[in-house]
Amino acid sequence: MSDNSSEYGLTATFIVIVVALLIFSWLTVEVSFPVKFAPGLGRRHLIPMEPFDDIAGKVSRFLWENRALDLIIQAFVIVVAVVCCLALLKPEAGI
């Protein structure tokens, strides 16, 4: 490969990473995490005193009520997968 193609590849990679960081930063600022659970954090125990009854229903309800959080995590995983696939396709320096 010529030096021009590797230079353009680095530039394109840098642009994609900066755009992804800007999008994730914007989503973090615009979509607020639910604060309704914050006041009870000081009184909560790390090991609960009562059994985990209906924990699947509570987790499901939390994810459906805070759908943006789930979508941000999924988008981040997809971006990381794309970056890893591009890293696998990168030509080696010795060849």
Backbone torsions as a table, in degrees:
resi	resn	phi	psi	omega
1	MET	NA	148.7	179.7
2	SER	-82.5	166.0	-179.7
3	ASP	-67.2	-30.2	-179.7
4	ASN	-64.8	-42.0	-178.2
5	SER	-68.6	-36.9	178.2
6	SER	-71.2	-32.9	177.3
7	GLU	-67.9	-42.4	177.4
8	TYR	-66.7	-34.2	177.2
9	GLY	-64.4	-41.9	177.3
10	LEU	-65.5	-39.5	178.6
11	THR	-65.4	-44.1	179.3
12	ALA	-64.3	-40.2	177.8
13	THR	-62.8	-43.8	178.8
14	PHE	-62.1	-42.2	-179.8
15	ILE	-65.0	-42.7	179.8
16	VAL	-63.7	-42.5	179.6
17	ILE	-65.4	-42.1	179.4
18	VAL	-65.2	-41.7	178.6
19	VAL	-64.1	-42.2	178.5
20	ALA	-63.3	-42.1	177.8
21	LEU	-64.9	-38.0	177.3
22	LEU	-65.6	-40.7	178.9
23	ILE	-65.0	-46.5	179.6
24	PHE	-65.4	-36.4	177.0
25	SER	-64.9	-42.9	179.5
26	TRP	-63.4	-43.1	178.7
27	LEU	-64.4	-37.2	178.7
28	THR	-65.4	-38.3	-179.6
29	VAL	-75.1	-40.8	-174.4
30	GLU	-77.8	-37.0	-176.2
31	VAL	-100.2	110.9	-177.3
32	SER	-85.1	140.5	176.3
33	PHE	-73.0	145.8	-177.1
34	PRO	-62.5	126.6	-178.1
35	VAL	-93.9	-5.8	-175.9
36	LYS	-65.6	-18.6	178.9
37	PHE	-91.4	-12.9	-174.9
38	ALA	-66.1	-39.7	-177.4
39	PRO	-61.7	-29.1	-177.9
40	GLY	-88.5	3.4	-176.0
41	LEU	-66.9	-31.8	-179.4
42	GLY	-70.7	-28.1	-176.9
43	ARG	-95.0	-10.5	-177.7
44	ARG	-74.4	148.0	175.5
45	HIS	-100.0	146.4	177.0
46	LEU	-69.0	-33.7	175.4
47	ILE	-107.1	113.2	-175.5
48	PRO	-67.0	147.0	179.5
49	MET	-83.0	-26.1	179.9
50	GLU	-104.6	158.3	-179.5
51	PRO	-69.7	162.4	-178.9
52	PHE	-81.6	75.0	176.1
53	ASP	-82.9	130.9	175.4
54	ASP	58.7	38.7	-179.8
55	ILE	-70.0	-33.7	179.5
56	ALA	-64.2	-40.5	177.9
57	GLY	-65.9	-37.9	179.9
58	LYS	-69.6	-40.8	178.0
59	VAL	-65.5	-42.3	178.4
60	SER	-61.9	-43.7	179.6
61	ARG	-64.3	-41.3	178.9
62	PHE	-60.2	-44.9	-179.0
63	LEU	-67.9	-36.4	179.1
64	TRP	-72.4	-33.1	178.6
65	GLU	-75.4	-27.3	-178.2
66	ASN	-119.0	60.4	-174.1
67	ARG	-64.6	-31.1	-178.5
68	ALA	-63.9	-36.0	179.0
69	LEU	-62.9	-43.8	178.7
70	ASP	-63.9	-41.6	-178.9
71	LEU	-68.9	-35.5	177.6
72	ILE	-65.0	-42.7	179.4
73	ILE	-64.1	-42.5	178.9
74	GLN	-64.7	-40.7	178.8
75	ALA	-64.5	-39.3	178.2
76	PHE	-63.7	-41.7	179.3
77	VAL	-64.6	-39.6	178.6
78	ILE	-65.8	-42.4	178.9
79	VAL	-63.6	-42.0	178.5
80	VAL	-63.8	-39.8	178.5
81	ALA	-63.8	-40.6	178.8
82	VAL	-64.6	-43.9	179.4
83	VAL	-63.2	-39.8	178.5
84	CYS	-66.3	-39.6	177.6
85	CYS	-65.2	-39.8	177.3
86	LEU	-66.3	-34.7	177.4
87	ALA	-67.0	-33.8	176.9
88	LEU	-68.7	-31.8	-179.0
89	LEU	-85.5	-2.1	-179.1
90	LYS	-66.1	132.6	179.4
91	PRO	-69.0	146.3	-179.9
92	GLU	-77.5	152.8	-174.9
93	ALA	-74.0	-30.8	-175.6
94	GLY	-81.5	-10.5	-175.6
95	ILE	-100.6	NA	NA
